[in-house]
């Protein structure tokens, strides 16, 4: 969890960033992979990666601009959710 200094957590709204969103941002923004490479690394489609980047970046910026705490949610990962919807991993047809 990250929060602004000097403000008690009990007084802050908290935004949850999913681990898949964080991983997409790490691969593209920190490691410098392009979206195609990052999608391959995560074994998801490029469109899914784009949605994760948009959602994760929007949440992070909202927290900085609007003085919110950030927590990271460990939930079902994108590959598991796609499998549950019948899509499976992107490379399952190879």
C-alpha positions in Angstrom: 0.0 0.0 0.0 1.1 3.5 -0.8 -0.4 6.6 0.8 0.3 10.3 1.0 2.6 11.2 4.0 1.0 13.1 6.9 -2.6 11.9 6.3 -3.9 9.0 8.4 -5.1 6.1 6.2 -8.5 6.3 7.9 -9.0 9.7 6.3 -8.1 8.6 2.8 -10.1 7.0 0.0 -8.3 3.8 -1.2 -8.0 2.7 -4.8 -7.2 -0.9 -5.6 -4.9 -1.6 -8.5 -5.0 -5.2 -9.8 -1.7 -7.1 -10.0 -2.3 -7.6 -13.8 -2.5 -3.8 -14.2 0.7 -3.3 -12.3 2.5 -6.0 -14.3 1.4 -4.5 -17.6 2.7 -1.1 -16.4 6.0 -2.6 -15.2 6.7 -4.4 -18.5 5.8 -1.3 -20.6 6.8 1.6 -18.5 9.7 0.3 -16.5 11.2 -2.5 -18.6 10.5 -0.6 -21.9 8.8 -3.4 -23.8 6.4 -2.4 -26.5 2.8 -3.5 -26.1 3.1 -6.5 -28.4 6.2 -7.8 -26.4 4.5 -7.2 -23.1 1.3 -9.0 -24.2 3.4 -12.0 -25.3 5.2 -11.9 -21.9 1.9 -11.9 -20.0 0.4 -14.5 -22.5 -2.6 -12.2 -23.2 -3.8 -10.4 -26.3 -2.5 -6.9 -27.1 -6.0 -5.5 -26.6 -6.2 -6.9 -23.1 -2.8 -5.4 -22.4 -4.0 -2.0 -23.6 -7.0 -2.2 -21.3 -4.8 -3.1 -18.4 -2.5 -0.2 -19.1 -5.3 2.3 -19.5 -7.1 1.2 -16.3 -3.9 0.9 -14.2 -2.5 4.3 -15.3 -5.9 6.0 -14.8 -6.1 4.7 -11.2 -2.5 5.7 -10.3 -2.9 9.2 -11.7 -6.3 9.6 -10.0 -4.6 8.7 -6.7 -1.8 11.2 -7.1 -4.0 14.0 -8.3 -6.9 13.4 -5.8 -4.8 12.4 -2.7 -5.8 8.8 -2.4 -4.1 5.7 -1.1 -3.2 2.9 -3.5 -3.4 -0.8 -2.6 -2.6 -3.7 -4.8 -5.2 -6.4 -5.1 -4.2 -10.0 -5.5 -7.2 -11.6 -7.2 -7.8 -13.8 -10.2 -5.3 -12.9 -12.9 -6.4 -12.0 -16.4 -5.5 -15.4 -17.8 -7.7 -17.1 -15.3 -10.6 -14.7 -16.0 -10.2 -15.2 -19.8 -10.2 -19.0 -19.2 -13.4 -18.7 -17.2 -15.0 -16.8 -20.1 -14.0 -19.6 -22.5 -11.2 -17.6 -24.1 -8.2 -19.3 -22.5 -4.6 -18.1 -22.9 -3.9 -16.3 -26.1 -1.4 -19.0 -27.2 -3.6 -22.0 -26.6 -4.2 -22.6 -30.3 -0.5 -23.1 -31.1 
